[in-house]
Amino acid sequence: MGFLKKYISSLRLRTLPLSLAGVSLGCMLAVADFHVRPAVVISILVTACLLQVVSNVANELGDFLRGTSSGHKRAASEYLASGELTADGLRLFMRCLVVLTLISGLVLIYLSFGTVFSLDAFVLMIFGYFSVKAAVSYTLGKNPYGYRGRGDVYVFVFFGLVAVLGSYFVCTHTFGTLKLLLPAVSSGVLCTAVINLNNLRDIETDRHNRITVAGKLGKHGAKIYQTALIAVGWAAMAAYSILSYADPWHYLYALTIPLFTWHLHSVWKQPSQKLDAALPVLAVSVFLFCVLAGAGFLIYMVK
């Protein structure tokens, strides 16, 4: 049991709420617009969680193989350093998770389209392949983009555009109207704010072993960037709400204002090395923001 616990530590299960933020928003908006089978929604959420844990295990393995460290010890990295977990064992574990993710993705496509042999299904398989490849290549492989300052772009695309628009499409078989880009952008930039906060916290240690946007901008620039990301996220969701008949329920996400206000206060007042406590709070805030945003449209639909 203790042996299994060591592998489970590499999953970083605390990151799952953030991975579910964009897909939850996309699914809720889809349910508000169309009749969607619950099994399809559940399979989307399961697949999103599996993609996240694949990325997490790959990140643990990539950091260990490259000898990099954020300066904030994680259980899995300590197990690897002590030899209680091996790189080969963790690589095998990751490959098993990749297989499970691919199976989950195929089940998702079948539940949505009733077949895996249609053009739409084939296109989704291609997107699924690149999603898995992106999850693994973040810090693993010959040219990991997470070490080259491209992590922010990855998070924006996959946690925003792909998560919201992709889940909406799988649920409804349509991308809806152009205005759906607004909640996708909102989710994308808010999730990017989480990775920027992580990089701002680790700005001193990352300077020696990886390139990040926060490192390029410097501490003050990274704080301005953080503020801009959150402002754009709120503005994009507010614009979508206004364009959607501006019913009061469409602004349910406004309940998270105190959380984001506290967060920005911490970013500007606390030194970067003391931002560790703000990281899980921001991740939960983004998750609640997306869930409440989607819930507001669901309530408006059924009331």
Contacts in CASP RR format, 6 or more apart in sequence:
PFRMAT RR
TARGET T0000
AUTHOR 0000-0000-0000
METHOD contacts of the structure
MODEL  1
MGFLKKYISSLRLRTLPLSLAGVSLGCMLAVADFHVRPAVVISILVTACL
LQVVSNVANELGDFLRGTSSGHKRAASEYLASGELTADGLRLFMRCLVVL
TLISGLVLIYLSFGTVFSLDAFVLMIFGYFSVKAAVSYTLGKNPYGYRGR
GDVYVFVFFGLVAVLGSYFVCTHTFGTLKLLLPAVSSGVLCTAVINLNNL
RDIETDRHNRITVAGKLGKHGAKIYQTALIAVGWAAMAAYSILSYADPWH
YLYALTIPLFTWHLHSVWKQPSQKLDAALPVLAVSVFLFCVLAGAGFLIY
MVK
6 75 0 8 1.000
6 76 0 8 1.000
6 79 0 8 1.000
6 84 0 8 1.000
6 85 0 8 1.000
7 85 0 8 1.000
7 90 0 8 1.000
7 93 0 8 1.000
9 74 0 8 1.000
9 75 0 8 1.000
9 76 0 8 1.000
9 79 0 8 1.000
10 56 0 8 1.000
10 57 0 8 1.000
10 60 0 8 1.000
10 76 0 8 1.000
10 85 0 8 1.000
10 90 0 8 1.000
10 93 0 8 1.000
11 53 0 8 1.000
11 56 0 8 1.000
11 57 0 8 1.000
12 53 0 8 1.000
12 56 0 8 1.000
12 60 0 8 1.000
12 74 0 8 1.000
12 76 0 8 1.000
13 53 0 8 1.000
14 280 0 8 1.000
14 283 0 8 1.000
15 52 0 8 1.000
15 56 0 8 1.000
15 283 0 8 1.000
16 49 0 8 1.000
16 52 0 8 1.000
16 53 0 8 1.000
17 283 0 8 1.000
17 284 0 8 1.000
17 287 0 8 1.000
18 52 0 8 1.000
18 159 0 8 1.000
18 191 0 8 1.000
18 194 0 8 1.000
18 283 0 8 1.000
18 286 0 8 1.000
18 287 0 8 1.000
19 48 0 8 1.000
19 49 0 8 1.000
19 51 0 8 1.000
19 52 0 8 1.000
19 159 0 8 1.000
20 45 0 8 1.000
20 48 0 8 1.000
20 49 0 8 1.000
20 287 0 8 1.000
21 159 0 8 1.000
21 163 0 8 1.000
21 187 0 8 1.000
21 190 0 8 1.000
21 191 0 8 1.000
21 286 0 8 1.000
21 287 0 8 1.000
21 289 0 8 1.000
21 290 0 8 1.000
21 291 0 8 1.000
22 159 0 8 1.000
22 160 0 8 1.000
22 163 0 8 1.000
22 164 0 8 1.000
22 167 0 8 1.000
22 187 0 8 1.000
22 188 0 8 1.000
22 191 0 8 1.000
22 290 0 8 1.000
23 44 0 8 1.000
23 45 0 8 1.000
23 48 0 8 1.000
23 163 0 8 1.000
23 164 0 8 1.000
23 167 0 8 1.000
24 45 0 8 1.000
24 287 0 8 1.000
24 290 0 8 1.000
24 291 0 8 1.000
24 294 0 8 1.000
25 163 0 8 1.000
25 164 0 8 1.000
25 183 0 8 1.000
25 187 0 8 1.000
25 290 0 8 1.000
25 291 0 8 1.000
25 293 0 8 1.000
25 294 0 8 1.000
26 163 0 8 1.000
26 164 0 8 1.000
26 165 0 8 1.000
26 166 0 8 1.000
26 167 0 8 1.000
26 168 0 8 1.000
26 171 0 8 1.000
26 183 0 8 1.000
26 294 0 8 1.000
27 36 0 8 1.000
27 41 0 8 1.000
27 44 0 8 1.000
27 45 0 8 1.000
27 167 0 8 1.000
27 168 0 8 1.000
27 171 0 8 1.000
28 291 0 8 1.000
28 293 0 8 1.000
28 294 0 8 1.000
28 295 0 8 1.000
28 297 0 8 1.000
28 298 0 8 1.000
29 164 0 8 1.000
29 168 0 8 1.000
29 180 0 8 1.000
29 183 0 8 1.000
29 294 0 8 1.000
29 297 0 8 1.000
30 36 0 8 1.000
30 167 0 8 1.000
30 168 0 8 1.000
30 171 0 8 1.000
30 172 0 8 1.000
31 41 0 8 1.000
31 171 0 8 1.000
31 298 0 8 1.000
31 301 0 8 1.000
32 294 0 8 1.000
32 297 0 8 1.000
32 298 0 8 1.000
32 300 0 8 1.000
32 301 0 8 1.000
33 172 0 8 1.000
33 176 0 8 1.000
33 301 0 8 1.000
34 171 0 8 1.000
34 172 0 8 1.000
36 171 0 8 1.000
36 172 0 8 1.000
37 111 0 8 1.000
39 111 0 8 1.000
40 108 0 8 1.000
40 111 0 8 1.000
40 112 0 8 1.000
40 170 0 8 1.000
40 171 0 8 1.000
41 171 0 8 1.000
43 104 0 8 1.000
43 105 0 8 1.000
43 107 0 8 1.000
43 108 0 8 1.000
43 111 0 8 1.000
43 112 0 8 1.000
44 108 0 8 1.000
44 167 0 8 1.000
44 170 0 8 1.000
44 171 0 8 1.000
46 104 0 8 1.000
46 108 0 8 1.000
47 101 0 8 1.000
47 104 0 8 1.000
47 105 0 8 1.000
47 108 0 8 1.000
48 163 0 8 1.000
48 167 0 8 1.000
50 97 0 8 1.000
50 100 0 8 1.000
50 101 0 8 1.000
50 104 0 8 1.000
51 101 0 8 1.000
51 131 0 8 1.000
51 132 0 8 1.000
51 135 0 8 1.000
52 135 0 8 1.000
53 97 0 8 1.000
54 94 0 8 1.000
54 97 0 8 1.000
54 98 0 8 1.000
54 101 0 8 1.000
54 132 0 8 1.000
54 135 0 8 1.000
54 136 0 8 1.000
55 135 0 8 1.000
55 136 0 8 1.000
55 138 0 8 1.000
57 90 0 8 1.000
57 93 0 8 1.000
57 94 0 8 1.000
57 97 0 8 1.000
58 94 0 8 1.000
58 135 0 8 1.000
58 136 0 8 1.000
58 137 0 8 1.000
58 138 0 8 1.000
58 139 0 8 1.000
58 140 0 8 1.000
59 138 0 8 1.000
59 139 0 8 1.000
59 140 0 8 1.000
60 74 0 8 1.000
60 76 0 8 1.000
60 77 0 8 1.000
60 80 0 8 1.000
60 90 0 8 1.000
61 87 0 8 1.000
61 90 0 8 1.000
61 91 0 8 1.000
61 94 0 8 1.000
61 139 0 8 1.000
61 140 0 8 1.000
62 68 0 8 1.000
62 139 0 8 1.000
62 140 0 8 1.000
62 141 0 8 1.000
62 144 0 8 1.000
63 69 0 8 1.000
63 70 0 8 1.000
63 77 0 8 1.000
63 139 0 8 1.000
64 77 0 8 1.000
64 80 0 8 1.000
64 81 0 8 1.000
64 87 0 8 1.000
64 90 0 8 1.000
65 87 0 8 1.000
65 140 0 8 1.000
66 139 0 8 1.000
66 147 0 8 1.000
66 209 0 8 1.000
67 209 0 8 1.000
68 139 0 8 1.000
68 147 0 8 1.000
68 209 0 8 1.000
68 210 0 8 1.000
69 77 0 8 1.000
69 205 0 8 1.000
69 209 0 8 1.000
70 198 0 8 1.000
70 201 0 8 1.000
70 202 0 8 1.000
70 205 0 8 1.000
70 206 0 8 1.000
71 202 0 8 1.000
71 205 0 8 1.000
72 201 0 8 1.000
72 202 0 8 1.000
72 276 0 8 1.000
76 85 0 8 1.000
76 90 0 8 1.000
79 85 0 8 1.000
80 86 0 8 1.000
80 87 0 8 1.000
80 90 0 8 1.000
94 136 0 8 1.000
98 132 0 8 1.000
98 136 0 8 1.000
101 132 0 8 1.000
102 132 0 8 1.000
105 128 0 8 1.000
106 116 0 8 1.000
106 125 0 8 1.000
108 170 0 8 1.000
109 116 0 8 1.000
109 121 0 8 1.000
109 124 0 8 1.000
109 125 0 8 1.000
109 170 0 8 1.000
110 116 0 8 1.000
110 121 0 8 1.000
112 170 0 8 1.000
112 171 0 8 1.000
112 173 0 8 1.000
113 120 0 8 1.000
113 121 0 8 1.000
113 173 0 8 1.000
115 121 0 8 1.000
116 125 0 8 1.000
120 173 0 8 1.000
124 170 0 8 1.000
127 162 0 8 1.000
127 166 0 8 1.000
131 158 0 8 1.000
131 162 0 8 1.000
134 154 0 8 1.000
134 158 0 8 1.000
137 143 0 8 1.000
137 144 0 8 1.000
137 145 0 8 1.000
138 144 0 8 1.000
138 145 0 8 1.000
138 146 0 8 1.000
138 151 0 8 1.000
138 154 0 8 1.000
139 146 0 8 1.000
139 147 0 8 1.000
145 151 0 8 1.000
145 154 0 8 1.000
146 154 0 8 1.000
146 210 0 8 1.000
147 209 0 8 1.000
147 210 0 8 1.000
147 211 0 8 1.000
148 210 0 8 1.000
148 211 0 8 1.000
149 210 0 8 1.000
149 211 0 8 1.000
149 212 0 8 1.000
149 213 0 8 1.000
149 216 0 8 1.000
151 195 0 8 1.000
151 212 0 8 1.000
151 213 0 8 1.000
152 192 0 8 1.000
152 195 0 8 1.000
152 196 0 8 1.000
152 213 0 8 1.000
155 188 0 8 1.000
155 191 0 8 1.000
155 192 0 8 1.000
155 194 0 8 1.000
155 195 0 8 1.000
156 188 0 8 1.000
156 189 0 8 1.000
156 191 0 8 1.000
156 192 0 8 1.000
159 187 0 8 1.000
159 188 0 8 1.000
159 191 0 8 1.000
159 192 0 8 1.000
160 184 0 8 1.000
160 185 0 8 1.000
160 187 0 8 1.000
160 188 0 8 1.000
160 191 0 8 1.000
161 181 0 8 1.000
161 184 0 8 1.000
161 185 0 8 1.000
161 188 0 8 1.000
163 184 0 8 1.000
163 187 0 8 1.000
163 188 0 8 1.000
164 180 0 8 1.000
164 183 0 8 1.000
164 184 0 8 1.000
164 187 0 8 1.000
164 188 0 8 1.000
165 175 0 8 1.000
165 180 0 8 1.000
165 181 0 8 1.000
165 184 0 8 1.000
166 175 0 8 1.000
168 174 0 8 1.000
168 175 0 8 1.000
168 176 0 8 1.000
168 180 0 8 1.000
169 175 0 8 1.000
179 240 0 8 1.000
179 243 0 8 1.000
179 244 0 8 1.000
180 240 0 8 1.000
182 236 0 8 1.000
182 237 0 8 1.000
182 239 0 8 1.000
182 240 0 8 1.000
182 243 0 8 1.000
183 236 0 8 1.000
183 237 0 8 1.000
183 240 0 8 1.000
183 293 0 8 1.000
185 232 0 8 1.000
185 233 0 8 1.000
185 236 0 8 1.000
186 232 0 8 1.000
186 233 0 8 1.000
186 234 0 8 1.000
186 236 0 8 1.000
186 237 0 8 1.000
186 240 0 8 1.000
186 290 0 8 1.000
186 293 0 8 1.000
187 286 0 8 1.000
187 290 0 8 1.000
188 233 0 8 1.000
189 229 0 8 1.000
189 230 0 8 1.000
189 232 0 8 1.000
189 233 0 8 1.000
189 236 0 8 1.000
190 229 0 8 1.000
190 230 0 8 1.000
190 233 0 8 1.000
190 286 0 8 1.000
190 289 0 8 1.000
190 290 0 8 1.000
191 286 0 8 1.000
192 229 0 8 1.000
193 226 0 8 1.000
193 229 0 8 1.000
193 230 0 8 1.000
193 282 0 8 1.000
193 286 0 8 1.000
194 279 0 8 1.000
194 282 0 8 1.000
194 283 0 8 1.000
194 286 0 8 1.000
196 213 0 8 1.000
196 214 0 8 1.000
196 222 0 8 1.000
196 225 0 8 1.000
196 226 0 8 1.000
196 229 0 8 1.000
197 226 0 8 1.000
197 267 0 8 1.000
197 275 0 8 1.000
197 278 0 8 1.000
197 279 0 8 1.000
197 282 0 8 1.000
198 279 0 8 1.000
199 206 0 8 1.000
199 212 0 8 1.000
199 213 0 8 1.000
199 214 0 8 1.000
199 215 0 8 1.000
199 222 0 8 1.000
200 214 0 8 1.000
200 219 0 8 1.000
200 222 0 8 1.000
200 223 0 8 1.000
200 226 0 8 1.000
200 267 0 8 1.000
200 272 0 8 1.000
200 275 0 8 1.000
201 272 0 8 1.000
201 273 0 8 1.000
201 275 0 8 1.000
201 276 0 8 1.000
201 279 0 8 1.000
202 212 0 8 1.000
203 212 0 8 1.000
203 214 0 8 1.000
203 215 0 8 1.000
203 218 0 8 1.000
203 219 0 8 1.000
203 222 0 8 1.000
203 272 0 8 1.000
204 272 0 8 1.000
204 273 0 8 1.000
206 212 0 8 1.000
206 214 0 8 1.000
206 215 0 8 1.000
207 215 0 8 1.000
213 222 0 8 1.000
213 225 0 8 1.000
214 222 0 8 1.000
214 225 0 8 1.000
215 222 0 8 1.000
217 224 0 8 1.000
217 225 0 8 1.000
219 272 0 8 1.000
223 267 0 8 1.000
223 268 0 8 1.000
226 264 0 8 1.000
226 267 0 8 1.000
227 264 0 8 1.000
227 267 0 8 1.000
227 268 0 8 1.000
230 260 0 8 1.000
230 263 0 8 1.000
230 264 0 8 1.000
234 260 0 8 1.000
237 253 0 8 1.000
237 289 0 8 1.000
237 293 0 8 1.000
238 251 0 8 1.000
241 250 0 8 1.000
241 251 0 8 1.000
241 293 0 8 1.000
244 250 0 8 1.000
244 297 0 8 1.000
247 300 0 8 1.000
249 296 0 8 1.000
249 297 0 8 1.000
249 299 0 8 1.000
249 300 0 8 1.000
249 303 0 8 1.000
250 296 0 8 1.000
250 297 0 8 1.000
250 300 0 8 1.000
252 292 0 8 1.000
252 293 0 8 1.000
252 294 0 8 1.000
252 295 0 8 1.000
252 296 0 8 1.000
252 299 0 8 1.000
253 288 0 8 1.000
253 289 0 8 1.000
253 290 0 8 1.000
253 292 0 8 1.000
253 293 0 8 1.000
253 294 0 8 1.000
253 296 0 8 1.000
255 288 0 8 1.000
255 292 0 8 1.000
256 285 0 8 1.000
256 288 0 8 1.000
256 289 0 8 1.000
256 292 0 8 1.000
259 281 0 8 1.000
259 284 0 8 1.000
259 285 0 8 1.000
259 288 0 8 1.000
260 285 0 8 1.000
260 289 0 8 1.000
262 281 0 8 1.000
263 278 0 8 1.000
263 281 0 8 1.000
263 282 0 8 1.000
263 285 0 8 1.000
266 275 0 8 1.000
266 278 0 8 1.000
267 275 0 8 1.000
267 278 0 8 1.000
270 278 0 8 1.000
END
